[in-house]
Structure formats: C-alpha cells, structure tokens
Amino acid sequence: MKADAGSLPLFPSAPAAGPGLLPYAGIDEAGRGPLAGPVAVAAVVFDPQRPRINGLDDSKALTAARREQLFERIVERALAYSIVLVDVAEIDGINIFQATMQGMRRAVQGVAHVAQFARIDGNKVPKGLPCPAEALVGGDAIDRAIMAASILAKVSRDRYMLDLHLRHPEYGFDQHKGYGTPAHLAALRAHGPCPEHRRSFAPVRDALAVA
C-alpha cells in the first residue's frame, strides 16, 4: 500500500472479516505529547476464527522488547492493519489534535475494505470516517484490537525515533523518543531545534527565540 499524501508510509493491510457480527477496527495513537517526531496512528482488525494473541495489553504497560515481539505476532495474525505516521510539517500546520484526527481517518481508511465499525481509544471520534465509530475511554486497557493498535503505533514511532537518533544523535532521541525530558530540553537549549522538532510546541518556540 502506498503512503497517503501528507503522511509517512503506511504499512500494508490484508483482507479481513471481523469479530462477531461486525468486523471492526481498533484505533490508537502514540506520540501526541513529544516535542519532536511524528504522531503515529494504527488500526487493527482481527479474525475471530483465529486464536487470540496472548499477552496483549496497553503498550505503555509493556516493555520495549515485549512490544517488539507482539508487533510481529499482530502483523502476522491481523486480518487487516494500517499504520500512519503524520509528520511534523502537518502537525505544525494544523495543530497536534487535528493531525491526530487526520491520522485516525487515514488509518481507518486503510482497513475500510473490511471494517464496518471503528472503536477508538479516547473520547473523540474524528469526523469523516468511512464507517460508524465510537470512542472508548481507556480502550487500550479494555479492547484487544485497540491494545494491538497501541502496540503497532508505539513500536512504529519508536523505530522512527531510533532512526532519527542516528541522524541527530546530539538530542538523545534513542532515550526519550522526543518527549520533553530534562535531557531533551537541555539539548534543545544547547543546539536549537532540528527539522524534526515541532515548532508549534512552546519549548521548541522558546528554543528558537533564544537561538
């Protein structure tokens, strides 16, 4: 599958049928809060005829090594999945909330050939989805499709930030993944922002003003 314009590449999806009467997609994001890098959104549809994946949980409750293991199992077992990385230019252009909503729309579109319904972690449903949807607060601790989506989003974003660290090692992206830790803020003051820093976020604007 090719990437949507305005986002980084999507991962492929496969044909699917879903659980119960309605094949549904679980949707979650990773990376709304960091000062640098993309926001990642994933959608996952499981096949109810296949055995459940053991060990699914909210990605934040899992170690990095466990997330990597589950990532591979989810990709193998999912009937359909889609991962979207919305880049910094779009985040700064429309704000992080709207960029996340846009990422969710693209992720759902990536599985719309099979998903008749979408269940989204949080309290907001994006407008313009290709299917009916509901928001589920705390869904990443309740719904296994949302758990899987949270893992795909988190692992994909972490991989991106590890690659970014190779290009800009002075910021320590391999350690904090772009979040505003004291070490990251100190690096911002020392070096100024790199192209992957979100200029619409106050600490980055402050660093620009000092530079």
Secondary structure by P-SEA (a helix, b strand, c coil): ccccccccccccccccccccccbbbbbbcccccccbbbbbbbbbbbcccccccccccccccccaaaaaaaaaaaaaccccbbbbbbcaaaaaaccaaaaaaaaaaaaaaaccccccbbbbccccccccccbbbbbbcccccccaaaaaaaaaaaaaaaaaaaaaaaaccccccccccccccaaaaaaaaacccccccccccaaaaaaaaac
